[in-house]
Amino acid sequence: MSGHTIAITGANRGIGLELVRLFIARGDHVIGLCRRAGDDLPATGAEVIDDVNVTSSDELRAAARRIGDRHINILVNVAGILTSEDFDGLGDPEASDRILRQYEVNALGPLLATHAFAGHLATGSKVALITSRMGSIADNDSGGQYGYRMSKAALNAAGKSLSLDLTARRIAVGIFHPGFVRTEMTGYNGQLEPAESAGLLAERIDELELDNAGRFLHANGEVLPW
Ligand SMILES: NC(=O)c1ccc[n+]([C@@H]2O[C@H](COP(=O)([O-])OP(=O)(O)OC[C@H]3O[C@@H](n4cnc5c(N)ncnc54)[C@H](OP(=O)(O)O)[C@@H]3O)[C@@H](O)[C@H]2O)c1
């Protein structure tokens, strides 16, 4: 598939930047949404829209205005943050702030972004939410990581509702874990290079249809438990 218009949040680095590169290489027009572009994103040939903090409805609406009357075939919500909060540190007010910030960026951000760009989506459009396996309650066998786990579980809940609401408009929503990927977020630890993860995510996005929407999938295609 090529010739699509694809909007990606968190496009400035990591998995988002590799998705930009992958779709550009396929011949798509990519709109890279970011807070402030470094050198790498403009070098891809993407259309860059900056000043887009996903927690700001105003900035998201301004970005939507810059897209004008163009149609978005695929919206990929990638932007996210990770901090660590263990049980013993929960009395620290800064831990509460970090938990709330992750909720804002990881759960509320993709929901606000999907709403802000909804006017550009139409029958046949797709929305991908890049979540984490750490948002799975059933799969949690190591505890801790309160803010990240809570924020991604909340994103999964939002993704299910979005899927039901947008299916009525013939728009398919998928909820995807990218794998354990070597990016700044993980201190460059992980099992996959960002480009490998982007390749697997693109396969899941290609497969995404109304008939299989609303599922929580690993980038490798495995169905993950909620
Ligand atoms: N890496 C993994 O192993 C892994 C595993 C599971 C899930 N994920 C998820 O995959 C997604 C991408 O992660 P990554 O590993 O590529 O991380 P990354 O390299 O840290 O990149 C995160 C991206 O999100 C952007 N971002 C952060 N806060 C934002 C905000 N408030 N508004 C707009 N953009 C914001 C960053 O923008 P700036 O460039 O401006 O900082 C950056 O482009 C995240 O949702 C993450 O939770 C990653």
Ligand as a Chemical Component Dictionary entry (heavy atoms), coordinates in Angstrom:
data_LIG
# 
_chem_comp.id                   LIG 
_chem_comp.type                 NON-POLYMER 
_chem_comp.pdbx_formal_charge   0 
_chem_comp.three_letter_code    LIG 
# 
loop_
_chem_comp_atom.comp_id 
_chem_comp_atom.atom_id 
_chem_comp_atom.alt_atom_id 
_chem_comp_atom.type_symbol 
_chem_comp_atom.charge 
_chem_comp_atom.model_Cartn_x 
_chem_comp_atom.model_Cartn_y 
_chem_comp_atom.model_Cartn_z 
_chem_comp_atom.pdbx_ordinal 
LIG N1  N1  N 0  10.760 1.230  23.587 1  
LIG C1  C1  C 0  10.032 0.211  24.095 2  
LIG O1  O1  O 0  10.550 -0.871 24.453 3  
LIG C2  C2  C 0  8.543  0.369  24.248 4  
LIG C3  C3  C 0  7.826  -0.711 24.774 5  
LIG C4  C4  C 0  6.443  -0.589 24.923 6  
LIG C5  C5  C 0  5.810  0.559  24.508 7  
LIG N2  N2  N 1  6.518  1.595  23.997 8  
LIG C6  C6  C 0  5.785  2.784  23.572 9  
LIG O2  O2  O 0  6.157  3.134  22.262 10 
LIG C7  C7  C 0  6.025  4.549  22.101 11 
LIG C8  C8  C 0  7.318  5.123  21.534 12 
LIG O3  O3  O 0  8.348  4.875  22.455 13 
LIG P1  P1  P 0  9.910  5.011  22.095 14 
LIG O4  O4  O 0  10.560 3.817  22.688 15 
LIG O5  O5  O -1 10.100 5.311  20.668 16 
LIG O6  O6  O 0  10.290 6.260  23.027 17 
LIG P2  P2  P 0  11.220 7.528  22.807 18 
LIG O7  O7  O 0  12.374 7.226  21.952 19 
LIG O8  O8  O 0  11.441 8.039  24.192 20 
LIG O9  O9  O 0  10.273 8.541  21.991 21 
LIG C9  C9  C 0  9.144  9.077  22.589 22 
LIG C10 C10 C 0  8.570  10.115 21.661 23 
LIG O10 O10 O 0  7.383  10.655 22.273 24 
LIG C11 C11 C 0  7.454  12.052 22.210 25 
LIG N3  N3  N 0  6.732  12.683 23.315 26 
LIG C12 C12 C 0  6.898  12.488 24.641 27 
LIG N4  N4  N 0  6.049  13.260 25.336 28 
LIG C13 C13 C 0  5.345  13.967 24.419 29 
LIG C14 C14 C 0  4.326  14.947 24.520 30 
LIG N5  N5  N 0  3.849  15.351 25.712 31 
LIG N6  N6  N 0  3.817  15.470 23.383 32 
LIG C15 C15 C 0  4.292  15.063 22.180 33 
LIG N7  N7  N 0  5.258  14.148 22.028 34 
LIG C16 C16 C 0  5.777  13.618 23.142 35 
LIG C17 C17 C 0  8.934  12.378 22.279 36 
LIG O11 O11 O 0  9.113  13.676 21.785 37 
LIG P3  P3  P 0  10.465 14.522 21.958 38 
LIG O12 O12 O 0  11.344 14.028 20.873 39 
LIG O13 O13 O 0  9.996  15.936 21.789 40 
LIG O14 O14 O 0  10.993 14.239 23.333 41 
LIG C18 C18 C 0  9.517  11.286 21.394 42 
LIG O15 O15 O 0  9.448  11.646 20.036 43 
LIG C19 C19 C 0  5.646  5.099  23.466 44 
LIG O16 O16 O 0  4.239  5.288  23.533 45 
LIG C20 C20 C 0  6.077  3.997  24.412 46 
LIG O17 O17 O 0  5.340  4.018  25.631 47 
LIG C21 C21 C 0  7.873  1.541  23.853 48 
# 
loop_
_chem_comp_bond.comp_id 
_chem_comp_bond.atom_id_1 
_chem_comp_bond.atom_id_2 
_chem_comp_bond.value_order 
_chem_comp_bond.pdbx_ordinal 
LIG N1  C1  SING 1  
LIG C1  O1  DOUB 2  
LIG C1  C2  SING 3  
LIG C2  C3  SING 4  
LIG C2  C21 DOUB 5  
LIG C3  C4  DOUB 6  
LIG C4  C5  SING 7  
LIG C5  N2  DOUB 8  
LIG N2  C6  SING 9  
LIG N2  C21 SING 10 
LIG C6  O2  SING 11 
LIG C6  C20 SING 12 
LIG O2  C7  SING 13 
LIG C7  C8  SING 14 
LIG C7  C19 SING 15 
LIG C8  O3  SING 16 
LIG O3  P1  SING 17 
LIG P1  O4  DOUB 18 
LIG P1  O5  SING 19 
LIG P1  O6  SING 20 
LIG O6  P2  SING 21 
LIG P2  O7  DOUB 22 
LIG P2  O8  SING 23 
LIG P2  O9  SING 24 
LIG O9  C9  SING 25 
LIG C9  C10 SING 26 
LIG C10 O10 SING 27 
LIG C10 C18 SING 28 
LIG O10 C11 SING 29 
LIG C11 N3  SING 30 
LIG C11 C17 SING 31 
LIG N3  C12 SING 32 
LIG N3  C16 SING 33 
LIG C12 N4  DOUB 34 
LIG N4  C13 SING 35 
LIG C13 C14 SING 36 
LIG C13 C16 DOUB 37 
LIG C14 N5  SING 38 
LIG C14 N6  DOUB 39 
LIG N6  C15 SING 40 
LIG C15 N7  DOUB 41 
LIG N7  C16 SING 42 
LIG C17 O11 SING 43 
LIG C17 C18 SING 44 
LIG O11 P3  SING 45 
LIG P3  O12 DOUB 46 
LIG P3  O13 SING 47 
LIG P3  O14 SING 48 
LIG C18 O15 SING 49 
LIG C19 O16 SING 50 
LIG C19 C20 SING 51 
LIG C20 O17 SING 52 
# 
